[in-house]
Amino acid sequence: MAHLQLKKLVKKYPNGFEAVHGIDLDVKDGEFMVLVGPSGCAKSTTLRMIAGLESVTAGEIRIGERVVNTLVPGRRGIAMVFQNYALYPHMKVRKNLSFGLRLAGRPKDEIEAATKEVAEILEIEALLDRLPKELSGGQAQRVALGRALIKKPEVFLFDEPLSNLDAKLRASMRVRITDLHRRLKEEGRPATVIYVTHDQTEAMTMGDRICVMKEGHIMQVADPVTLYDKPENAFVAGFIGTPEMNLMNAQLSIAGSHTLKIGNQTISLADELASRIKASADDSEVILGIRPQHFHLAPEGTADTLSGEVTALEFMGHEVYLHVNVEGNSLIAVIPGEEYDPTNVRGSKVCLKVNESRAHVFDRESGKNISFT
Ligand code: ADP
């Protein structure tokens, strides 16, 4: 297996559009790295360059000790799993699985043994004599996975492999893939994985580390807990987490006690948050970031709360999503079911207390988190 490095990688398409702006990324041997970001942020372009399906404009791609920039895909030691499975429709599952090995002229008994092993790992032994059209979506995706696995590649590349499946199947395939990755590691043959998705839940549940991209730049690379708790910028903060983090414009005053002014409301900050904020000027323009789970309902008139009007309610059973308009900001507060006060109906006024120890403050111009410890 191998580690993978991208160094100052640039992609400019023939029409002059630069999609990737010199990114650096280090994926460790056996690591499960997820590339995530909104549509158009260049996840696929990056993956396709690694695969050799797209040329590199500048920079370097290394797999293990080799620079692979100009190697044809077949010589890079990679295997790719696509969104649309790309199974050969006229071949039975057995032949689909072994196609690559047969093409490479491997001996018959080796091909048979490898097919059997992969079919066992993915629990598709009973499907070996079926045609792709006789498979469900999840089964077809497992065969596609098997076709990559049988090659024993140095690096696995996944391009949105679950996006054609329904929500339930997607959830079970997530577990299956991460379980497979873990098992291969335990068996002493770790697989390095680059997994592209636009789905932050997939990224958070599957990745050892996650690379968040925006418009051809890398915004942060970190493990899921760090991304959630310590987003380096407002973009990552807003992208990771469900419902999304509430981001609202505020004025930060640091003369005397620290205060944040949101529209016509001002809250004084407790020492803990105040001491974390690194602001160079008084009255600076910032973005206050609070996850919906980090608000609490407080009695009306409680000091240092944000008050607003409930615009919508969503009952989820164990919790309630309260949509609250605070000074023109449309905020969401997630209230545990047992704390929800049924008098808070649409149109009623509520006071939201901020859990400051979990709040973030971002510089409005650069988007950078200025409230790190
Ligand atoms: P993602 O996978 O994150 O959705 P892509 O890698 O597909 O993003 O695309 C990144 C950017 O590059 C987009 O703005 C897209 O329009 C552009 N792009 C993709 N392919 C081409 C191409 N062949 N020629 C020009 N621009 C392209």
Boltz pocket constraint, residues with backbone or C-beta under 6 A from the ligand:
constraints:
  - pocket:
      binder: B
      contacts: [[A, 13], [A, 14], [A, 15], [A, 17], [A, 19], [A, 37], [A, 38], [A, 39], [A, 40], [A, 41], [A, 42], [A, 43], [A, 44], [A, 45], [A, 46]]
      max_distance: 6.0
